[in-house]
Amino acid sequence: MSWVLGVDGGNTKTLAVVAGADGRTRGAAKGGISDIYNAPTPSVAVAAIEGAVAAALAEAGIAASDLDAAAFGLAGADWPEDFALLERELKERLGLRDTPLVVNDALGALRTGSPDWTGISVVSGTYNAIGARHPDGRVFHLGFWPDGAGGRHLGRDGLRAVYRAAMGMGPQTVLTERALALWGASDAFDLLYRFTRRGGLEEHEQDRLAPLLLDAADAGDAVAQAIVADKGRILGTQARASAAQIDLPLEGTRVVLTGGVFGHPTDRLADAAMAELPGAVPVRGGPPPIAGVLLLALDRLGVGVDAAAVAAALPFPVPEGRSAPWAGSSSTA
């Protein structure tokens, strides 16, 4: 029996899956933040991975030394020294026989919708991640984009619009009513106080407004629509820039749109991103990023397994539409 391990790690959670050569999940577990930049220390991030992997291995009833291949798609795998650290620490702390495949989580996500692992991935989760892979094997990804377009950025910009409207500095928006109800605030100034006072709401609380903002955009709110259009443009231009770095033509190239934000039923964000990528082919609604990482591990064995079959065996529920939490992360932009 051959065994593989796939791990998708980010700023919201870490997923670890142990599967057989048929792609069927035999053990799975969740852990905490595993981004070496956003966890308190790199050691804490690796410990989160270690805990999730240990639990998945225990459920499968095997040891790490039984694994024939392991792949990790990780937020925070950005620079050469990051890969060196992660490859070394993961092999040693997990007790793996061989050095694992470690890729940026954008490139792990790309495999979910690209059987030959080429094309562009556009991930919008807590943060945003973009990756591109050329048929000749060249790759490009960047962990620190100057502009952000994940769920946190949507929520942040939505809150700023609420504050501006309250002070007569911007147009009125239904986001005000929705944000006040969400946090139980009496008015926009009370909401601002809750976020900015000492000991107030933490930054990640902003994420909760993102799905409501996408709802508002679909309902016709002009302010929300402008925010979504701007974030889609950012994602699309980042994708185009990534492709240009490796001379990947857009015409006919697959663009895998994934991450928790794309789990919302709206087409606005995807349409705005694809408008910047003429000739490219969108792939949306496919398996979650963890399936792509597991497929990369199976690729190392030379085993061909259908992505849908791998995804169907995963025990993690796929977030549904408007209640989708922002899963996956990436760039700390």
LUMPA-197745 format. One record per residue (C-alpha): residue number from 1; x, y, z. Coordinates in steps of 0.1 Angstrom, whole numbers, plus 5000, padded with zeros to 4 digits. Example, Ala and Ser with C-alpha at 12.3 -4.5 7.8 and 13.67 -1.06 7.14 Angstrom:
<node><nr>1</nr><px>5123</px><py>4955</py><pz>5078</pz></node>
<node><nr>2</nr><px>5137</px><py>4989</py><pz>5071</pz></node>
This chain:
<node><nr>1</nr><px>5000</px><py>5000</py><pz>5000</pz></node>
<node><nr>2</nr><px>5013</px><py>5034</py><pz>4990</pz></node>
<node><nr>3</nr><px>5006</px><py>5065</py><pz>5012</pz></node>
<node><nr>4</nr><px>5007</px><py>5102</py><pz>5005</pz></node>
<node><nr>5</nr><px>5004</px><py>5133</py><pz>5026</pz></node>
<node><nr>6</nr><px>4990</px><py>5167</py><pz>5014</pz></node>
<node><nr>7</nr><px>4989</px><py>5198</py><pz>5036</pz></node>
<node><nr>8</nr><px>4973</px><py>5232</py><pz>5027</pz></node>
<node><nr>9</nr><px>4984</px><py>5258</py><pz>5052</pz></node>
<node><nr>10</nr><px>4974</px><py>5294</py><pz>5056</pz></node>
<node><nr>11</nr><px>4963</px><py>5322</py><pz>5079</pz></node>
<node><nr>12</nr><px>4929</px><py>5308</py><pz>5087</pz></node>
<node><nr>13</nr><px>4936</px><py>5272</py><pz>5091</pz></node>
<node><nr>14</nr><px>4959</px><py>5243</py><pz>5081</pz></node>
<node><nr>15</nr><px>4944</px><py>5211</py><pz>5066</pz></node>
<node><nr>16</nr><px>4963</px><py>5178</py><pz>5065</pz></node>
<node><nr>17</nr><px>4952</px><py>5148</py><pz>5046</pz></node>
<node><nr>18</nr><px>4966</px><py>5113</py><pz>5043</pz></node>
<node><nr>19</nr><px>4955</px><py>5092</py><pz>5013</pz></node>
<node><nr>20</nr><px>4962</px><py>5060</py><pz>4996</pz></node>
<node><nr>21</nr><px>4974</px><py>5058</py><pz>4960</pz></node>
<node><nr>22</nr><px>4938</px><py>5058</py><pz>4949</pz></node>
<node><nr>23</nr><px>4934</px><py>5093</py><pz>4962</pz></node>
<node><nr>24</nr><px>4909</px><py>5083</py><pz>4989</pz></node>
<node><nr>25</nr><px>4913</px><py>5101</py><pz>5022</pz></node>
<node><nr>26</nr><px>4923</px><py>5077</py><pz>5051</pz></node>
<node><nr>27</nr><px>4930</px><py>5104</py><pz>5077</pz></node>
<node><nr>28</nr><px>4925</px><py>5141</py><pz>5080</pz></node>
<node><nr>29</nr><px>4928</px><py>5169</py><pz>5105</pz></node>
<node><nr>30</nr><px>4928</px><py>5207</py><pz>5109</pz></node>
<node><nr>31</nr><px>4953</px><py>5229</py><pz>5126</pz></node>
<node><nr>32</nr><px>4959</px><py>5266</py><pz>5132</pz></node>
<node><nr>33</nr><px>4978</px><py>5293</py><pz>5114</pz></node>
<node><nr>34</nr><px>5009</px><py>5279</py><pz>5096</pz></node>
<node><nr>35</nr><px>5021</px><py>5310</py><pz>5077</pz></node>
<node><nr>36</nr><px>5056</px><py>5315</py><pz>5090</pz></node>
<node><nr>37</nr><px>5052</px><py>5353</py><pz>5086</pz></node>
<node><nr>38</nr><px>5019</px><py>5357</py><pz>5104</pz></node>
<node><nr>39</nr><px>5022</px><py>5331</py><pz>5131</pz></node>
<node><nr>40</nr><px>5040</px><py>5344</py><pz>5163</pz></node>
<node><nr>41</nr><px>5072</px><py>5326</py><pz>5151</pz></node>
<node><nr>42</nr><px>5082</px><py>5302</py><pz>5123</pz></node>
<node><nr>43</nr><px>5085</px><py>5275</py><pz>5150</pz></node>
<node><nr>44</nr><px>5049</px><py>5280</py><pz>5160</pz></node>
<node><nr>45</nr><px>5038</px><py>5278</py><pz>5124</pz></node>
<node><nr>46</nr><px>5056</px><py>5245</py><pz>5118</pz></node>
<node><nr>47</nr><px>5041</px><py>5232</py><pz>5151</pz></node>
<node><nr>48</nr><px>5006</px><py>5239</py><pz>5137</pz></node>
<node><nr>49</nr><px>5015</px><py>5218</py><pz>5107</pz></node>
<node><nr>50</nr><px>5031</px><py>5191</py><pz>5129</pz></node>
<node><nr>51</nr><px>5000</px><py>5188</py><pz>5150</pz></node>
<node><nr>52</nr><px>4976</px><py>5186</py><pz>5121</pz></node>
<node><nr>53</nr><px>4998</px><py>5160</py><pz>5103</pz></node>
<node><nr>54</nr><px>5002</px><py>5139</py><pz>5135</pz></node>
<node><nr>55</nr><px>4964</px><py>5138</py><pz>5139</pz></node>
<node><nr>56</nr><px>4958</px><py>5128</py><pz>5102</pz></node>
<node><nr>57</nr><px>4985</px><py>5101</py><pz>5105</pz></node>
<node><nr>58</nr><px>4969</px><py>5087</py><pz>5137</pz></node>
<node><nr>59</nr><px>4935</px><py>5086</py><pz>5120</pz></node>
<node><nr>60</nr><px>4950</px><py>5067</py><pz>5090</pz></node>
<node><nr>61</nr><px>4968</px><py>5044</py><pz>5114</pz></node>
<node><nr>62</nr><px>5003</px><py>5049</py><pz>5099</pz></node>
<node><nr>63</nr><px>5036</px><py>5065</py><pz>5108</pz></node>
<node><nr>64</nr><px>5052</px><py>5094</py><pz>5089</pz></node>
<node><nr>65</nr><px>5079</px><py>5069</py><pz>5079</pz></node>
<node><nr>66</nr><px>5053</px><py>5050</py><pz>5059</pz></node>
<node><nr>67</nr><px>5046</px><py>5079</py><pz>5036</pz></node>
<node><nr>68</nr><px>5058</px><py>5075</py><pz>5001</pz></node>
<node><nr>69</nr><px>5054</px><py>5112</py><pz>4991</pz></node>
<node><nr>70</nr><px>5044</px><py>5144</py><pz>5008</pz></node>
<node><nr>71</nr><px>5035</px><py>5178</py><pz>4994</pz></node>
<node><nr>72</nr><px>5028</px><py>5211</py><pz>5012</pz></node>
<node><nr>73</nr><px>5011</px><py>5242</py><pz>4998</pz></node>
<node><nr>74</nr><px>5019</px><py>5269</py><pz>5023</pz></node>
<node><nr>75</nr><px>5012</px><py>5306</py><pz>5027</pz></node>
<node><nr>76</nr><px>5045</px><py>5321</py><pz>5037</pz></node>
<node><nr>77</nr><px>5065</px><py>5299</py><pz>5014</pz></node>
<node><nr>78</nr><px>5077</px><py>5330</py><pz>4995</pz></node>
<node><nr>79</nr><px>5115</px><py>5335</py><pz>4994</pz></node>
<node><nr>80</nr><px>5143</px><py>5309</py><pz>4989</pz></node>
<node><nr>81</nr><px>5152</px><py>5309</py><pz>5026</pz></node>
<node><nr>82</nr><px>5116</px><py>5301</py><pz>5034</pz></node>
<node><nr>83</nr><px>5117</px><py>5270</py><pz>5013</pz></node>
<node><nr>84</nr><px>5150</px><py>5260</py><pz>5028</pz></node>
<node><nr>85</nr><px>5136</px><py>5264</py><pz>5064</pz></node>
<node><nr>86</nr><px>5103</px><py>5246</py><pz>5056</pz></node>
<node><nr>87</nr><px>5118</px><py>5217</py><pz>5038</pz></node>
<node><nr>88</nr><px>5144</px><py>5211</py><pz>5065</pz></node>
<node><nr>89</nr><px>5120</px><py>5216</py><pz>5095</pz></node>
<node><nr>90</nr><px>5092</px><py>5196</py><pz>5080</pz></node>
<node><nr>91</nr><px>5114</px><py>5166</py><pz>5072</pz></node>
<node><nr>92</nr><px>5130</px><py>5166</py><pz>5106</pz></node>
<node><nr>93</nr><px>5100</px><py>5174</py><pz>5128</pz></node>
<node><nr>94</nr><px>5076</px><py>5151</py><pz>5110</pz></node>
<node><nr>95</nr><px>5101</px><py>5123</py><pz>5106</pz></node>
<node><nr>96</nr><px>5097</px><py>5121</py><pz>5068</pz></node>
<node><nr>97</nr><px>5119</px><py>5097</py><pz>5048</pz></node>
<node><nr>98</nr><px>5125</px><py>5122</py><pz>5020</pz></node>
<node><nr>99</nr><px>5125</px><py>5159</py><pz>5016</pz></node>
<node><nr>100</nr><px>5089</px><py>5169</py><pz>5009</pz></node>
<node><nr>101</nr><px>5077</px><py>5191</py><pz>4980</pz></node>
<node><nr>102</nr><px>5070</px><py>5226</py><pz>4994</pz></node>
<node><nr>103</nr><px>5052</px><py>5251</py><pz>4971</pz></node>
<node><nr>104</nr><px>5036</px><py>5284</py><pz>4977</pz></node>
<node><nr>105</nr><px>4999</px><py>5279</py><pz>4984</pz></node>
<node><nr>106</nr><px>4990</px><py>5296</py><pz>4951</pz></node>
<node><nr>107</nr><px>5008</px><py>5269</py><pz>4931</pz></node>
<node><nr>108</nr><px>4992</px><py>5242</py><pz>4952</pz></node>
<node><nr>109</nr><px>4958</px><py>5256</py><pz>4944</pz></node>
<node><nr>110</nr><px>4966</px><py>5258</py><pz>4907</pz></node>
<node><nr>111</nr><px>4968</px><py>5220</py><pz>4905</pz></node>
<node><nr>112</nr><px>4931</px><py>5217</py><pz>4915</pz></node>
<node><nr>113</nr><px>4919</px><py>5230</py><pz>4881</pz></node>
<node><nr>114</nr><px>4949</px><py>5222</py><pz>4859</pz></node>
<node><nr>115</nr><px>4957</px><py>5185</py><pz>4852</pz></node>
<node><nr>116</nr><px>4991</px><py>5194</py><pz>4838</pz></node>
<node><nr>117</nr><px>4998</px><py>5219</py><pz>4866</pz></node>
<node><nr>118</nr><px>5002</px><py>5248</py><pz>4842</pz></node>
<node><nr>119</nr><px>4983</px><py>5281</py><pz>4840</pz></node>
<node><nr>120</nr><px>4975</px><py>5308</py><pz>4866</pz></node>
<node><nr>121</nr><px>4960</px><py>5305</py><pz>4900</pz></node>
<node><nr>122</nr><px>4940</px><py>5334</py><pz>4915</pz></node>
<node><nr>123</nr><px>4934</px><py>5327</py><pz>4952</pz></node>
<node><nr>124</nr><px>4913</px><py>5350</py><pz>4973</pz></node>
<node><nr>125</nr><px>4910</px><py>5338</py><pz>5008</pz></node>
<node><nr>126</nr><px>4919</px><py>5357</py><pz>5040</pz></node>
<node><nr>127</nr><px>4945</px><py>5374</py><pz>5018</pz></node>
<node><nr>128</nr><px>4952</px><py>5369</py><pz>4981</pz></node>
<node><nr>129</nr><px>4978</px><py>5347</py><pz>4964</pz></node>
<node><nr>130</nr><px>4986</px><py>5346</py><pz>4927</pz></node>
<node><nr>131</nr><px>5008</px><py>5319</py><pz>4910</pz></node>
<node><nr>132</nr><px>5017</px><py>5310</py><pz>4875</pz></node>
<node><nr>133</nr><px>5034</px><py>5279</py><pz>4860</pz></node>
<node><nr>134</nr><px>5047</px><py>5276</py><pz>4824</pz></node>
<node><nr>135</nr><px>5046</px><py>5243</py><pz>4805</pz></node>
<node><nr>136</nr><px>5084</px><py>5243</py><pz>4806</pz></node>
<node><nr>137</nr><px>5083</px><py>5242</py><pz>4844</pz></node>
<node><nr>138</nr><px>5091</px><py>5279</py><pz>4852</pz></node>
<node><nr>139</nr><px>5070</px><py>5293</py><pz>4880</pz></node>
<node><nr>140</nr><px>5063</px><py>5327</py><pz>4895</pz></node>
<node><nr>141</nr><px>5045</px><py>5337</py><pz>4927</pz></node>
<node><nr>142</nr><px>5049</px><py>5367</py><pz>4950</pz></node>
<node><nr>143</nr><px>5040</px><py>5368</py><pz>4986</pz></node>
<node><nr>144</nr><px>5040</px><py>5405</py><pz>4992</pz></node>
<node><nr>145</nr><px>5019</px><py>5423</py><pz>4966</pz></node>
<node><nr>146</nr><px>5016</px><py>5461</py><pz>4970</pz></node>
<node><nr>147</nr><px>4978</px><py>5457</py><pz>4969</pz></node>
<node><nr>148</nr><px>4956</px><py>5433</py><pz>4987</pz></node>
<node><nr>149</nr><px>4923</px><py>5417</py><pz>4975</pz></node>
<node><nr>150</nr><px>4913</px><py>5390</py><pz>5000</pz></node>
<node><nr>151</nr><px>4884</px><py>5388</py><pz>5023</pz></node>
<node><nr>152</nr><px>4902</px><py>5410</py><pz>5049</pz></node>
<node><nr>153</nr><px>4907</px><py>5437</py><pz>5023</pz></node>
<node><nr>154</nr><px>4870</px><py>5436</py><pz>5013</pz></node>
<node><nr>155</nr><px>4860</px><py>5439</py><pz>5049</pz></node>
<node><nr>156</nr><px>4884</px><py>5466</py><pz>5057</pz></node>
<node><nr>157</nr><px>4873</px><py>5487</py><pz>5027</pz></node>
<node><nr>158</nr><px>4837</px><py>5481</py><pz>5035</pz></node>
<node><nr>159</nr><px>4842</px><py>5495</py><pz>5070</pz></node>
<node><nr>160</nr><px>4861</px><py>5525</py><pz>5057</pz></node>
<node><nr>161</nr><px>4831</px><py>5532</py><pz>5034</pz></node>
<node><nr>162</nr><px>4808</px><py>5531</py><pz>5064</pz></node>
<node><nr>163</nr><px>4830</px><py>5556</py><pz>5083</pz></node>
<node><nr>164</nr><px>4832</px><py>5579</py><pz>5054</pz></node>
<node><nr>165</nr><px>4795</px><py>5579</py><pz>5048</pz></node>
<node><nr>166</nr><px>4789</px><py>5588</py><pz>5085</pz></node>
<node><nr>167</nr><px>4812</px><py>5618</py><pz>5083</pz></node>
<node><nr>168</nr><px>4798</px><py>5631</py><pz>5050</pz></node>
<node><nr>169</nr><px>4830</px><py>5622</py><pz>5032</pz></node>
<node><nr>170</nr><px>4815</px><py>5595</py><pz>5010</pz></node>
<node><nr>171</nr><px>4782</px><py>5583</py><pz>4996</pz></node>
<node><nr>172</nr><px>4756</px><py>5565</py><pz>5017</pz></node>
<node><nr>173</nr><px>4757</px><py>5527</py><pz>5015</pz></node>
<node><nr>174</nr><px>4736</px><py>5498</py><pz>5028</pz></node>
<node><nr>175</nr><px>4769</px><py>5485</py><pz>5043</pz></node>
<node><nr>176</nr><px>4762</px><py>5509</py><pz>5072</pz></node>
<node><nr>177</nr><px>4730</px><py>5491</py><pz>5083</pz></node>
<node><nr>178</nr><px>4746</px><py>5457</py><pz>5077</pz></node>
<node><nr>179</nr><px>4778</px><py>5465</py><pz>5096</pz></node>
<node><nr>180</nr><px>4759</px><py>5479</py><pz>5126</pz></node>
<node><nr>181</nr><px>4737</px><py>5449</py><pz>5128</pz></node>
<node><nr>182</nr><px>4767</px><py>5425</py><pz>5124</pz></node>
<node><nr>183</nr><px>4786</px><py>5440</py><pz>5154</pz></node>
<node><nr>184</nr><px>4756</px><py>5453</py><pz>5174</pz></node>
<node><nr>185</nr><px>4768</px><py>5489</py><pz>5172</pz></node>
<node><nr>186</nr><px>4746</px><py>5519</py><pz>5177</pz></node>
<node><nr>187</nr><px>4761</px><py>5540</py><pz>5149</pz></node>
<node><nr>188</nr><px>4792</px><py>5543</py><pz>5128</pz></node>
<node><nr>189</nr><px>4812</px><py>5561</py><pz>5154</pz></node>
<node><nr>190</nr><px>4804</px><py>5534</py><pz>5180</pz></node>
<node><nr>191</nr><px>4816</px><py>5509</py><pz>5154</pz></node>
<node><nr>192</nr><px>4848</px><py>5528</py><pz>5149</pz></node>
<node><nr>193</nr><px>4853</px><py>5530</py><pz>5186</pz></node>
<node><nr>194</nr><px>4849</px><py>5492</py><pz>5189</pz></node>
<node><nr>195</nr><px>4877</px><py>5486</py><pz>5164</pz></node>
<node><nr>196</nr><px>4901</px><py>5513</py><pz>5174</pz></node>
<node><nr>197</nr><px>4900</px><py>5515</py><pz>5212</pz></node>
<node><nr>198</nr><px>4927</px><py>5499</py><pz>5232</pz></node>
<node><nr>199</nr><px>4917</px><py>5463</py><pz>5237</pz></node>
<node><nr>200</nr><px>4890</px><py>5466</py><pz>5210</pz></node>
<node><nr>201</nr><px>4881</px><py>5442</py><pz>5182</pz></node>
<node><nr>202</nr><px>4910</px><py>5425</py><pz>5165</pz></node>
<node><nr>203</nr><px>4919</px><py>5430</py><pz>5129</pz></node>
<node><nr>204</nr><px>4905</px><py>5396</py><pz>5118</pz></node>
<node><nr>205</nr><px>4870</px><py>5407</py><pz>5128</pz></node>
<node><nr>206</nr><px>4869</px><py>5428</py><pz>5096</pz></node>
<node><nr>207</nr><px>4867</px><py>5395</py><pz>5076</pz></node>
<node><nr>208</nr><px>4831</px><py>5390</py><pz>5087</pz></node>
<node><nr>209</nr><px>4819</px><py>5419</py><pz>5066</pz></node>
<node><nr>210</nr><px>4833</px><py>5405</py><pz>5034</pz></node>
<node><nr>211</nr><px>4804</px><py>5381</py><pz>5025</pz></node>
<node><nr>212</nr><px>4779</px><py>5408</py><pz>5034</pz></node>
<node><nr>213</nr><px>4797</px><py>5433</py><pz>5011</pz></node>
<node><nr>214</nr><px>4795</px><py>5408</py><pz>4983</pz></node>
<node><nr>215</nr><px>4758</px><py>5403</py><pz>4990</pz></node>
<node><nr>216</nr><px>4753</px><py>5441</py><pz>4989</pz></node>
<node><nr>217</nr><px>4771</px><py>5444</py><pz>4956</pz></node>
<node><nr>218</nr><px>4747</px><py>5418</py><pz>4941</pz></node>
<node><nr>219</nr><px>4718</px><py>5437</py><pz>4956</pz></node>
<node><nr>220</nr><px>4728</px><py>5468</py><pz>4937</pz></node>
<node><nr>221</nr><px>4747</px><py>5489</py><pz>4963</pz></node>
<node><nr>222</nr><px>4770</px><py>5512</py><pz>4942</pz></node>
<node><nr>223</nr><px>4796</px><py>5515</py><pz>4970</pz></node>
<node><nr>224</nr><px>4799</px><py>5478</py><pz>4974</pz></node>
<node><nr>225</nr><px>4800</px><py>5472</py><pz>4937</pz></node>
<node><nr>226</nr><px>4829</px><py>5497</py><pz>4933</pz></node>
<node><nr>227</nr><px>4849</px><py>5479</py><pz>4961</pz></node>
<node><nr>228</nr><px>4843</px><py>5445</py><pz>4944</pz></node>
<node><nr>229</nr><px>4853</px><py>5458</py><pz>4910</pz></node>
<node><nr>230</nr><px>4885</px><py>5473</py><pz>4924</pz></node>
<node><nr>231</nr><px>4895</px><py>5441</py><pz>4941</pz></node>
<node><nr>232</nr><px>4887</px><py>5421</py><pz>4910</pz></node>
<node><nr>233</nr><px>4909</px><py>5444</py><pz>4890</pz></node>
<node><nr>234</nr><px>4937</px><py>5440</py><pz>4914</pz></node>
<node><nr>235</nr><px>4935</px><py>5402</py><pz>4912</pz></node>
<node><nr>236</nr><px>4934</px><py>5403</py><pz>4874</pz></node>
<node><nr>237</nr><px>4963</px><py>5426</py><pz>4870</pz></node>
<node><nr>238</nr><px>4984</px><py>5406</py><pz>4895</pz></node>
<node><nr>239</nr><px>4976</px><py>5375</py><pz>4875</pz></node>
<node><nr>240</nr><px>4986</px><py>5392</py><pz>4842</pz></node>
<node><nr>241</nr><px>5018</px><py>5404</py><pz>4858</pz></node>
<node><nr>242</nr><px>5026</px><py>5369</py><pz>4871</pz></node>
<node><nr>243</nr><px>5021</px><py>5354</py><pz>4836</pz></node>
<node><nr>244</nr><px>5043</px><py>5380</py><pz>4820</pz></node>
<node><nr>245</nr><px>5072</px><py>5372</py><pz>4844</pz></node>
<node><nr>246</nr><px>5074</px><py>5337</py><pz>4829</pz></node>
<node><nr>247</nr><px>5063</px><py>5345</py><pz>4793</pz></node>
<node><nr>248</nr><px>5031</px><py>5326</py><pz>4797</pz></node>
<node><nr>249</nr><px>5006</px><py>5337</py><pz>4770</pz></node>
<node><nr>250</nr><px>4971</px><py>5345</py><pz>4782</pz></node>
<node><nr>251</nr><px>4953</px><py>5331</py><pz>4752</pz></node>
<node><nr>252</nr><px>4938</px><py>5297</py><pz>4761</pz></node>
<node><nr>253</nr><px>4956</px><py>5296</py><pz>4795</pz></node>
<node><nr>254</nr><px>4936</px><py>5282</py><pz>4824</pz></node>
<node><nr>255</nr><px>4930</px><py>5306</py><pz>4853</pz></node>
<node><nr>256</nr><px>4920</px><py>5288</py><pz>4885</pz></node>
<node><nr>257</nr><px>4898</px><py>5310</py><pz>4906</pz></node>
<node><nr>258</nr><px>4897</px><py>5296</py><pz>4941</pz></node>
<node><nr>259</nr><px>4898</px><py>5304</py><pz>4978</pz></node>
<node><nr>260</nr><px>4870</px><py>5312</py><pz>5003</pz></node>
<node><nr>261</nr><px>4860</px><py>5345</py><pz>4987</pz></node>
<node><nr>262</nr><px>4853</px><py>5328</py><pz>4954</pz></node>
<node><nr>263</nr><px>4830</px><py>5305</py><pz>4973</pz></node>
<node><nr>264</nr><px>4805</px><py>5332</py><pz>4974</pz></node>
<node><nr>265</nr><px>4779</px><py>5329</py><pz>4946</pz></node>
<node><nr>266</nr><px>4785</px><py>5363</py><pz>4931</pz></node>
<node><nr>267</nr><px>4802</px><py>5365</py><pz>4896</pz></node>
<node><nr>268</nr><px>4813</px><py>5401</py><pz>4901</pz></node>
<node><nr>269</nr><px>4847</px><py>5395</py><pz>4915</pz></node>
<node><nr>270</nr><px>4856</px><py>5367</py><pz>4890</pz></node>
<node><nr>271</nr><px>4843</px><py>5388</py><pz>4861</pz></node>
<node><nr>272</nr><px>4863</px><py>5418</py><pz>4871</pz></node>
<node><nr>273</nr><px>4895</px><py>5397</py><pz>4874</pz></node>
<node><nr>274</nr><px>4890</px><py>5380</py><pz>4841</pz></node>
<node><nr>275</nr><px>4884</px><py>5413</py><pz>4824</pz></node>
<node><nr>276</nr><px>4921</px><py>5419</py><pz>4829</pz></node>
<node><nr>277</nr><px>4930</px><py>5385</py><pz>4813</pz></node>
<node><nr>278</nr><px>4917</px><py>5386</py><pz>4777</pz></node>
<node><nr>279</nr><px>4918</px><py>5352</py><pz>4760</pz></node>
<node><nr>280</nr><px>4923</px><py>5332</py><pz>4793</pz></node>
<node><nr>281</nr><px>4899</px><py>5305</py><pz>4803</pz></node>
<node><nr>282</nr><px>4884</px><py>5308</py><pz>4838</pz></node>
<node><nr>283</nr><px>4881</px><py>5276</py><pz>4860</pz></node>
<node><nr>284</nr><px>4859</px><py>5281</py><pz>4890</pz></node>
<node><nr>285</nr><px>4839</px><py>5260</py><pz>4914</pz></node>
<node><nr>286</nr><px>4864</px><py>5231</py><pz>4913</pz></node>
<node><nr>287</nr><px>4880</px><py>5212</py><pz>4942</pz></node>
<node><nr>288</nr><px>4894</px><py>5231</py><pz>4972</pz></node>
<node><nr>289</nr><px>4931</px><py>5239</py><pz>4973</pz></node>
<node><nr>290</nr><px>4939</px><py>5209</py><pz>4997</pz></node>
<node><nr>291</nr><px>4928</px><py>5186</py><pz>4968</pz></node>
<node><nr>292</nr><px>4955</px><py>5202</py><pz>4946</pz></node>
<node><nr>293</nr><px>4982</px><py>5197</py><pz>4971</pz></node>
<node><nr>294</nr><px>4972</px><py>5161</py><pz>4975</pz></node>
<node><nr>295</nr><px>4973</px><py>5157</py><pz>4938</pz></node>
<node><nr>296</nr><px>5008</px><py>5170</py><pz>4937</pz></node>
<node><nr>297</nr><px>5018</px><py>5143</py><pz>4962</pz></node>
<node><nr>298</nr><px>5002</px><py>5117</py><pz>4940</pz></node>
<node><nr>299</nr><px>5020</px><py>5131</py><pz>4910</pz></node>
<node><nr>300</nr><px>5052</px><py>5124</py><pz>4928</pz></node>
<node><nr>301</nr><px>5043</px><py>5088</py><pz>4928</pz></node>
<node><nr>302</nr><px>5034</px><py>5089</py><pz>4891</pz></node>
<node><nr>303</nr><px>4998</px><py>5081</py><pz>4899</pz></node>
<node><nr>304</nr><px>4970</px><py>5097</py><pz>4879</pz></node>
<node><nr>305</nr><px>4939</px><py>5103</py><pz>4899</pz></node>
<node><nr>306</nr><px>4910</px><py>5125</py><pz>4889</pz></node>
<node><nr>307</nr><px>4907</px><py>5157</py><pz>4909</pz></node>
<node><nr>308</nr><px>4870</px><py>5153</py><pz>4914</pz></node>
<node><nr>309</nr><px>4875</px><py>5119</py><pz>4929</pz></node>
<node><nr>310</nr><px>4901</px><py>5132</py><pz>4953</pz></node>
<node><nr>311</nr><px>4878</px><py>5161</py><pz>4963</pz></node>
<node><nr>312</nr><px>4848</px><py>5138</py><pz>4968</pz></node>
<node><nr>313</nr><px>4867</px><py>5118</py><pz>4994</pz></node>
<node><nr>314</nr><px>4877</px><py>5148</py><pz>5014</pz></node>
<node><nr>315</nr><px>4860</px><py>5150</py><pz>5048</pz></node>
<node><nr>316</nr><px>4861</px><py>5188</py><pz>5050</pz></node>
<node><nr>317</nr><px>4827</px><py>5204</py><pz>5041</pz></node>
<node><nr>318</nr><px>4829</px><py>5229</py><pz>5012</pz></node>
<node><nr>319</nr><px>4817</px><py>5263</py><pz>5025</pz></node>
<node><nr>320</nr><px>4784</px><py>5272</py><pz>5010</pz></node>
<node><nr>321</nr><px>4779</px><py>5306</py><pz>4994</pz></node>
<node><nr>322</nr><px>4771</px><py>5335</py><pz>5016</pz></node>
<node><nr>323</nr><px>4782</px><py>5319</py><pz>5049</pz></node>
<node><nr>324</nr><px>4816</px><py>5310</py><pz>5035</pz></node>
<node><nr>325</nr><px>4844</px><py>5317</py><pz>5059</pz></node>
<node><nr>326</nr><px>4876</px><py>5329</py><pz>5042</pz></node>
<node><nr>327</nr><px>4896</px><py>5297</py><pz>5039</pz></node>
<node><nr>328</nr><px>4931</px><py>5296</py><pz>5027</pz></node>
<node><nr>329</nr><px>4954</px><py>5326</py><pz>5026</pz></node>
<node><nr>330</nr><px>4983</px><py>5337</py><pz>5010</pz></node>
<node><nr>331</nr><px>5001</px><py>5368</py><pz>5003</pz></node>
<node><nr>332</nr><px>5005</px><py>5391</py><pz>5033</pz></node>
<node><nr>333</nr><px>4997</px><py>5420</py><pz>5010</pz></node>
